[in-house]
Amino acid sequence: MVSIIFLALTALMAALTLLGVVRLTRSTRTLIVVAVLLFGWLVFLATLATEAYFLDFDSMPPRMAVAIVPSLLAAFLVGFRLRYLERLPVSWLIAPQAFRIVVEAVLYVLWQARLLPELMTLHGRNWDLLTGVLAIPVALVAARHRRIGIAFNVLGLALLLNVVLHGLFSAPTPFRYFMTEPPNTFIAYFPYVWLPGFLIPLALTLHILSLRQLRAR
């Protein structure tokens, strides 16, 4: 059931991403290109995960970099180069961050099943739930109170960086720092490989775009 919920969440966020592309570019051709690239990337990650490619945590560089590095590069590229942000309502770049509530719920259930270290939950050092809870209220007022929107994005980026670093350094790679039990290996499995490969970069992209939009206003 948890995996189904996570699959549904990923599908929803992918659909919202394409909806945003339509609103921004107003180009069917661009929509098709983005849809093919996004679908292809998700299928690529799913295929590698089902073939246990990411389970080799001892390799150098870590195989998980195949999922993380390209997606983060794409997030920065899109976040800093995308134009026509004035076509989107301010709330469109803030409200979708509420998806992090579902992510935190999934992580909590996985921790209860002893598939995830406590470090990666609200009981540990992951406070990213706060971003998800604040997303909708901030989205309602950010257009009128720009500083609240900017503060929300800065906080969200800080919390996102916090959970990413704890996730990376609790995985059983040569760079492991947090000797948690169990180690952080759940991201190597399908469908959870989409967390570092899509959902986290999406959250990063939304923060960057929102900050650019609010600063421009």
C-alpha positions as CSV (number, residue, x, y, z in Angstrom):
1,M,0.0,0.0,0.0
2,V,2.8,2.4,0.8
3,S,4.5,1.7,-2.5
4,I,1.2,2.3,-4.3
5,I,0.8,5.6,-2.5
6,F,4.3,6.6,-3.5
7,L,3.7,5.6,-7.1
8,A,0.5,7.7,-7.1
9,L,2.3,10.7,-5.7
10,T,5.0,10.5,-8.3
11,A,2.5,10.2,-11.1
12,L,0.6,13.2,-9.7
13,M,3.7,15.4,-9.4
14,A,4.8,14.4,-12.9
15,A,1.3,15.4,-14.2
16,L,1.5,18.8,-12.4
17,T,5.0,19.3,-13.9
18,L,3.6,18.8,-17.4
19,L,0.7,21.1,-16.6
20,G,3.2,23.8,-15.5
21,V,5.0,23.3,-18.8
22,V,1.8,23.9,-20.7
23,R,1.1,27.1,-18.8
24,L,4.6,28.4,-19.2
25,T,5.5,27.6,-22.8
26,R,2.1,27.3,-24.4
27,S,3.8,25.0,-26.9
28,T,2.5,21.5,-27.7
29,R,5.9,20.5,-29.1
30,T,7.7,21.5,-25.9
31,L,5.1,19.6,-23.9
32,I,5.7,16.4,-25.9
33,V,9.5,16.7,-25.6
34,V,9.4,17.3,-21.8
35,A,6.9,14.4,-21.4
36,V,9.1,12.0,-23.3
37,L,12.2,13.0,-21.4
38,L,10.5,12.8,-18.0
39,F,8.8,9.5,-18.7
40,G,12.0,8.1,-20.2
41,W,14.0,9.2,-17.1
42,L,11.5,7.6,-14.7
43,V,11.5,4.4,-16.7
44,F,15.3,4.4,-16.8
45,L,15.6,4.7,-13.0
46,A,12.9,2.1,-12.5
47,T,14.6,-0.4,-14.8
48,L,18.0,0.0,-13.0
49,A,16.4,-0.3,-9.6
50,T,14.5,-3.5,-10.5
51,E,17.8,-5.0,-11.7
52,A,19.4,-4.2,-8.4
53,Y,21.9,-1.8,-10.0
54,F,21.8,0.7,-7.1
55,L,22.3,-1.9,-4.4
56,D,26.1,-1.9,-5.0
57,F,26.9,0.8,-2.4
58,D,30.7,-0.1,-2.4
59,S,31.5,1.0,-5.9
60,M,33.3,4.2,-6.6
61,P,31.8,6.5,-7.5
62,P,28.6,5.3,-5.8
63,R,26.1,4.0,-8.3
64,M,23.4,6.1,-6.8
65,A,25.1,9.1,-8.4
66,V,23.6,7.9,-11.7
67,A,20.1,8.8,-10.2
68,I,21.1,11.9,-8.2
69,V,23.6,13.9,-10.3
70,P,21.8,14.2,-13.6
71,S,18.5,15.1,-11.9
72,L,20.1,17.7,-9.7
73,L,21.9,19.2,-12.7
74,A,18.6,19.3,-14.5
75,A,17.0,21.0,-11.5
76,F,19.6,23.8,-11.5
77,L,19.5,24.2,-15.3
78,V,15.7,24.5,-15.3
79,G,15.5,26.6,-12.2
80,F,17.9,29.3,-13.3
81,R,17.2,29.3,-17.0
82,L,13.4,28.9,-17.3
83,R,11.7,32.1,-18.5
84,Y,8.2,33.5,-18.6
85,L,7.6,32.9,-14.8
86,E,5.1,35.8,-14.8
87,R,2.7,33.5,-16.6
88,L,2.4,31.4,-13.5
89,P,0.4,32.4,-10.4
90,V,2.7,32.7,-7.4
91,S,0.8,29.9,-5.7
92,W,1.6,27.4,-8.4
93,L,5.2,27.3,-7.4
94,I,4.6,27.1,-3.7
95,A,1.4,25.0,-3.1
96,P,2.9,21.8,-4.8
97,Q,5.5,21.6,-2.0
98,A,2.7,20.1,0.1
99,F,3.6,16.8,-1.5
100,R,6.4,16.6,1.1
101,I,3.7,15.7,3.7
102,V,3.0,12.5,1.8
103,V,6.7,11.8,1.4
104,E,7.3,12.2,5.2
105,A,4.3,9.9,5.9
106,V,5.8,7.2,3.6
107,L,9.2,7.6,5.4
108,Y,7.5,7.2,8.8
109,V,5.8,4.0,7.7
110,L,9.1,2.6,6.3
111,W,10.8,3.4,9.6
112,Q,8.0,1.6,11.5
113,A,8.7,-1.4,9.3
114,R,12.4,-1.1,10.1
115,L,13.3,-0.4,6.5
116,L,14.6,3.0,7.2
117,P,16.8,4.6,9.9
118,E,15.0,6.8,12.4
119,L,17.4,9.5,11.4
120,M,15.4,10.0,8.2
121,T,12.1,10.7,9.9
122,L,10.6,13.4,12.0
123,H,11.7,11.5,15.1
124,G,15.3,11.8,13.9
125,R,16.7,14.8,12.1
126,N,14.3,15.2,9.2
127,W,12.0,18.2,9.7
128,D,11.0,18.5,6.1
129,L,7.4,18.0,7.1
130,L,7.3,21.6,8.1
131,T,7.7,22.7,4.5
132,G,4.8,20.6,3.4
133,V,2.5,21.8,6.2
134,L,3.3,25.5,5.5
135,A,3.0,25.2,1.7
136,I,-0.7,25.8,1.3
137,P,-1.1,28.6,3.8
138,V,2.0,30.4,2.4
139,A,0.7,29.9,-1.2
140,L,-2.5,31.8,-0.3
141,V,-0.7,34.9,1.0
142,A,2.7,35.0,-0.9
143,A,1.3,37.0,-3.8
144,R,0.4,39.9,-1.4
145,H,3.3,39.3,1.1
146,R,6.4,38.6,-0.9
147,R,8.7,38.4,2.0
148,I,6.7,35.5,3.5
149,G,7.1,33.6,0.3
150,I,10.8,34.3,0.1
151,A,11.2,33.2,3.8
152,F,9.3,30.0,3.1
153,N,11.5,29.1,0.1
154,V,14.7,29.7,2.1
155,L,13.4,27.6,4.9
156,G,12.3,24.9,2.5
157,L,15.8,24.8,0.8
158,A,17.5,24.5,4.2
159,L,15.3,21.6,5.3
160,L,15.7,19.9,1.9
161,L,19.5,20.2,2.1
162,N,19.3,18.8,5.7
163,V,17.5,15.7,4.7
164,V,19.5,15.1,1.5
165,L,22.8,15.3,3.5
166,H,21.6,13.0,6.2
167,G,20.3,10.6,3.5
168,L,23.6,10.5,1.7
169,F,25.8,10.1,4.8
170,S,23.6,7.4,6.3
171,A,23.8,5.2,3.1
172,P,26.4,2.4,3.3
173,T,28.8,4.0,0.9
174,P,32.5,4.7,1.5
175,F,31.4,8.2,2.6
176,R,29.1,6.9,5.3
177,Y,29.2,9.0,8.5
178,F,26.0,8.1,10.4
179,M,26.2,4.5,11.5
180,T,22.5,4.0,11.6
181,E,20.7,0.6,11.8
182,P,19.3,-0.1,9.3
183,P,21.5,1.9,6.9
184,N,19.7,4.1,4.4
185,T,19.3,1.7,1.5
186,F,15.6,2.1,0.6
187,I,16.3,4.6,-2.1
188,A,18.0,1.8,-4.1
189,Y,14.7,0.0,-4.6
190,F,11.8,0.7,-6.9
191,P,9.7,2.9,-6.6
192,Y,11.7,4.8,-4.0
193,V,14.5,5.5,-6.3
194,W,12.2,8.2,-7.7
195,L,12.7,10.2,-4.5
196,P,16.3,11.2,-5.2
197,G,15.8,10.9,-8.9
198,F,12.7,13.0,-9.3
199,L,10.8,14.3,-6.3
200,I,13.8,15.9,-4.5
201,P,15.0,17.7,-7.6
202,L,11.4,18.8,-8.3
203,A,11.2,20.3,-4.9
204,L,14.5,22.1,-5.5
205,T,13.4,23.4,-8.9
206,L,10.1,24.7,-7.4
207,H,12.0,26.6,-4.7
208,I,14.5,28.2,-7.2
209,L,11.7,29.2,-9.6
210,S,9.6,30.6,-6.8
211,L,12.4,32.7,-5.4
212,R,13.2,34.0,-8.9
213,Q,9.5,34.9,-9.4
214,L,9.1,36.6,-6.0
215,R,12.3,38.6,-6.4
216,A,11.2,39.8,-9.8
217,R,8.0,41.1,-8.3
